[in-house]
């Protein structure tokens, strides 16, 4: 299930990152790696604000859709 379908405040574990190598590497640099816990904090104007590895990160919905939980 893509991260965009997660409920706000629910802790989820990242199962897989999809997309091109550059996209996967960019998300990995932000802390989105397999096995990491991620929580949706809020959704604002087409962006998803989430907490991963103690940091808040804003992602576009298309980028968040590449993260499978």
N, C-alpha and C positions, 0 to 999 in steps of 0.2 A: 504494500500500500504506500503511495507517495506521501511525503511529509505534509503536503497541502491538505490531506484528509484528516490529519491528527486533530484532536480536540485541544483547546487552549488549556494549559496547565498540566497536561498529561505527560508523564515522562515516558519516552520511547527510546528504543535502541536502534541504531542505524544498522540495517542488514546489508545494503548494497548501494553503491553510487554508480549511476549510469551516465552516459554521455561520452563525448570525445575525450582523449587523453588530457588535453589542455583544461577542459572543464573539470574533470576529476581531480587534476593536480591543484587547480585553484581552490576547489572545495576542501581538499585535503589541507592546504595551507591555512584555511580558515578554521580548521579543527573538525571538519566533517569527515570522519573516517569510520570504517566498519567497526562496530562494537561500541562506539561512543554513544553516550546518552544525550538526547536532545529534547528540549521542551519548547513548545510554542508559547510565546509570551503574549503576542498580539498580532493582529492583521490590520494593516493600515494602507489604504489607497493602492491596493494591488501588490503590496509587499508583505512578507512574513517576517516578523521579528522573533527570533528564537534564542535560546540559551544553549550553548554547547561549550563544554569544558570550562565553565565559569565565565564565559564571555557572551555578551549580547551581540548578535549579528543579524543584519537585515538582508534578506534575499528577495529577489523577484519571485513571483509565483512560478515562472518557468524554470528558474534555477532550483527552487524548492521541490519542484516536481521530479527532479532527477535524483532526489534522495529518497531511497526506499526504506521504510521502517517495518 
